[in-house]
Structures are given as C-alpha cells and as structure tokens.
Amino acid sequence: MTMFHLHDRLEADTAPVAQLPLCRVLLMDNRVWPWLILVPAQPGLTEIHQLSREDRHRLMDEIALASRTLEALFAPDKINVGALGNLVPQLHVHVVARSKADPAWPGPVWGSGFAERYSPEERDSLTRKIGEGLGQK
C-alpha cells in the first residue's frame, strides 16, 4: 500500500494548520492573502473525480468549513476556491479570502506577482488561530 506524501512544492510553500477527516489543511506562506490549501491525505490523487463519492462530499464539507473559518476571521469580500494543479499535480484545493482592497483585486492571486512571507511569529499565531476556527485544538 502506498503512503500519502505531501508534494515537495506544497511542503516548501506552506505551514501545517490541521488534519481534518479527509484533508491536511495548510497555510500558504503569503501574507498578502489569508490562503488555505486543503490536500486530501490519500496517495496518488490528481483530480477531484478520483475521490470516492463519500470523500467528494467530505471534501466539499471541508472546503465549506475552511471558507467559513476565513470569513469569520478576516471578513473578506469574497472567498475564492480553486483546484488547478497545473504546477503541482497532487490534488489540492485553494481557499483564498479576497478583499476589494487587495493588490490583485479583482484579478486572480495566481501569477499576480504579489507575495510576502509571514514572519515565524505571524505564521505560528495565524496557524493556531485558524486551527482553532477549524475546531482543532
């Protein structure tokens, strides 16, 4: 049986937040946007349709939980959800809190050229706060 392994690029660009029933929740290391990545912790997945019916529903529930958590913490104008996978083939879903005041609005965050890493203190504080919002201790 193949073990789940997080793609190296996701490992390098994110900080762990929580483990939900299906997904590993990660914080994108870009303080310009509150940005979570949900990765179903199953090996070999590249597309949503490869999940079982039950896990597709679970993924949607976990996306909704992540979205509600970002809404509660950041009061964004819009939540963007996307599963692109062009650079990282491992199935992962982006959940990004957007504001009309953000530097890329109304365009996409991908390829915008806006990136600024969190300080370790900011990252630790935010992952803890989001983890609590997701119901994780």
C-alpha positions in Angstrom: 0.0 0.0 0.0 1.3 3.4 -1.0 1.7 6.0 1.8 0.5 9.6 1.5 3.3 12.1 0.9 2.8 15.8 0.6 4.2 17.2 -2.7 7.6 18.9 -2.2 6.4 22.3 -3.5 3.4 22.3 -1.1 5.7 21.3 1.7 8.1 24.2 0.9 5.4 26.9 0.4 3.1 26.2 3.3 2.8 25.7 7.0 0.6 22.9 8.6 -2.6 24.1 10.2 -4.7 21.0 10.9 -5.7 17.5 9.9 -9.4 17.2 9.1 -11.1 13.8 8.5 -10.1 13.9 4.8 -7.7 16.8 4.2 -4.5 18.1 5.6 -5.0 21.9 5.9 -2.1 24.1 5.1 -1.5 27.9 5.3 0.1 29.3 2.1 3.2 31.3 3.2 2.0 34.6 1.6 0.7 37.2 4.0 -0.9 39.2 1.2 -3.9 37.0 1.4 -5.4 34.7 4.0 -4.9 31.5 1.9 -5.5 27.9 2.9 -4.7 24.8 0.9 -6.6 21.5 1.5 -4.9 18.3 0.4 -6.9 15.1 0.6 -4.5 12.8 2.5 -4.7 9.9 0.1 -1.9 8.8 -2.2 -1.9 9.2 -6.0 -4.8 11.7 -6.4 -4.6 14.3 -9.1 -8.3 15.1 -9.7 -11.4 15.5 -7.6 -13.3 12.9 -9.5 -10.8 10.3 -8.4 -12.2 10.5 -4.8 -14.9 8.2 -3.8 -18.4 9.7 -3.7 -18.3 9.9 0.1 -14.9 11.6 0.0 -16.1 14.1 -2.6 -18.9 15.1 -0.3 -16.4 15.2 2.6 -14.1 17.4 0.6 -16.9 19.9 -0.1 -17.8 20.0 3.6 -14.1 20.7 4.5 -13.9 23.4 1.8 -17.0 25.0 3.4 -15.5 24.7 6.9 -12.3 26.4 5.7 -14.3 29.1 3.9 -16.4 29.8 7.0 -13.3 30.0 9.1 -11.6 32.5 6.8 -14.9 34.5 6.7 -15.1 34.6 10.5 -11.5 35.6 11.0 -11.0 38.1 8.1 -14.4 39.3 6.9 -13.4 39.1 3.2 -15.5 40.5 0.3 -15.2 37.1 -1.4 -13.9 33.6 -0.9 -12.1 32.1 -4.0 -11.9 28.3 -4.2 -9.9 26.6 -6.9 -8.3 23.3 -7.8 -5.9 24.0 -10.6 -2.9 21.6 -10.2 -1.0 22.8 -13.3 2.3 23.2 -11.4 1.6 20.8 -8.5 -0.2 17.7 -9.8 -1.1 16.4 -6.4 -4.8 17.1 -5.7 -5.1 20.2 -3.6 -7.8 22.9 -3.2 -7.0 26.6 -2.7 -9.3 28.6 -0.4 -8.4 32.3 -0.5 -10.0 35.2 1.3 -10.2 38.1 -1.0 -10.8 41.8 -0.3 -11.6 44.6 -2.7 -8.6 46.4 -1.2 -6.1 43.6 -2.0 -3.4 44.4 -4.6 -4.6 41.9 -7.2 -8.4 42.6 -7.0 -10.4 41.7 -9.0 -7.8 39.5 -10.8 -6.6 36.1 -9.7 -3.9 35.7 -7.0 -2.0 33.2 -9.1 0.7 34.9 -11.1 -0.1 38.3 -9.7 3.5 38.9 -8.6 2.3 39.8 -5.0 4.0 37.7 -2.4 5.3 38.4 1.1 6.2 35.6 3.5 5.0 35.6 7.1 7.4 36.1 9.9 7.7 32.9 12.0 5.7 34.6 14.8 2.9 35.7 12.5 2.7 32.3 10.9 2.6 30.5 14.2 -0.1 32.8 15.6 -2.2 32.5 12.4 -2.0 28.8 12.1 -3.1 28.4 15.7 -6.0 30.9 15.2 -7.1 29.1 12.0 -6.7 25.7 13.6 -9.0 26.8 16.5 -11.5 28.1 13.9 -11.5 24.7 12.2 -12.3 23.1 15.6 -8.8 21.8 16.1 -7.0 22.2 19.4 
